[in-house]
């Protein structure tokens, strides 16, 4: 029996036209199965022996198809999943390619010239790299560069991340101390100004450049060493330099560093701190970098047999490197050292110092009176002991001088390498006088008095003579 006969016998459907073909309505192809209706127009589908009519499908118990809207939603969801997986695949593929090529280092852009740039990595290595045309406008010394693994080209730039150092809080912009505030040290201040002002003041620098024809001599500024007894005004002189130049319109920073702040118990950390100090001074330029207690970090080197000794030597070597005249030129940065014990300073550090200035205490009664009058003019003084200029009358100062003149202080210092020897005997220092006036004003205000009287100051001057002075709060 033929297949056509089988179809005709098994299926009584009258829609069988001829062998292997079934007639079905055209409209049924565009409607859902549950909406099929009989139609006048038909098409013929070759089914290979299967009948596609509604009645035959029902007789064969075939499952019904889901709605077309649900199918479309499912298809959309699957397409989105495919897009997401393709995106993740591309991301992981790019990550694998970067790992195969190696890590991309990040460095600081120090100089840009045309399509080339000088980039320094955190380890200190410097590379001259090329700049692609598409990022040339973004490259500057204000951003960091992302280099290719071969360190030959800049592939991207990023904003410079900069942590704020604790030392930055010690930077004082244009301090309110001026040359006229330095009393009794006119000669020493003039010597300091001659060595420092041309570094910080653009006008003085311009005049100097007109005189010195060889540019190689312009930046050999060196540094200055101030030495003398404690409290004679070394810090005040350095601060007056920054304040006066700032008063002229050139904002100048004053950065004071105590040498003991640099010294660390961790090996290698002291040298790193020195580097950070000088880096901060250059970033804040023009800057007066005042390093107090220089004997703590510049002590003469000896054979190091311990880690601590080697760390001290490494710290001093870093200072010498920062003061060098080669790669580390401190343009617009004046370095001033101060110490009470210059004889222990290392010879190599003394060679970097261009000028040594001794800051003496007041030597005579007239100098002491001039200083005391200066500080007394800053407070409300009892009219009974005040002269017209705001200082003490001769009679009142006579009482003070008779009280303190028997006090003897001795200071000795020497720098054999420079042929300097000092032996000085003195009575008081400017710091002593300032502290006494300040404390007398504090006690008067606490007692509710209108001004500072001699009864407040004389006991304080007498306390300078006491071998065992009681505890006093000095403002």
Secondary structure, DSSP 4 states (H G I P E B T S, - for coil): --HHHHHHHH---TTB-STTEEEEESGGGGS-GGG----S-EEEEE-SS----HHHHHHTTPPPPPPHHHHHHHHHHHHHHHHHHHHHHHHHHHHHHHHHH----EEEEEEEETTEEEEEETTS-EEEEEE-GGGGGG--TTEEEEEPTTSSEEEEEEEPP-PPPGGGGGEEES-S--GGG--S-HHHHHHHHHHHHHHH-HHHHHHHHHH---GGGTT---EEEEE-STTSSHHHHHHHHHHHHHHTT---EEEEEEHHHH--SSTTHHHHHHHHHHHHHHHT-SEEEEEESGGGTSBPP----SHHHHHHHHHHHHHHHHT-SSS---TTEEEEEEES-GGGB-HHHHHHEEEEEE-PPP-SHHHHHHHHHHHHTTS-B-TTTB-TTSSB-HHHHHHHHHHHTT--EEEEEEEGGGTEEEEEEES--HHHHHHHHHHHHHHHHHTT-SSB-HHHHHHHHHHTT-SSPPP----
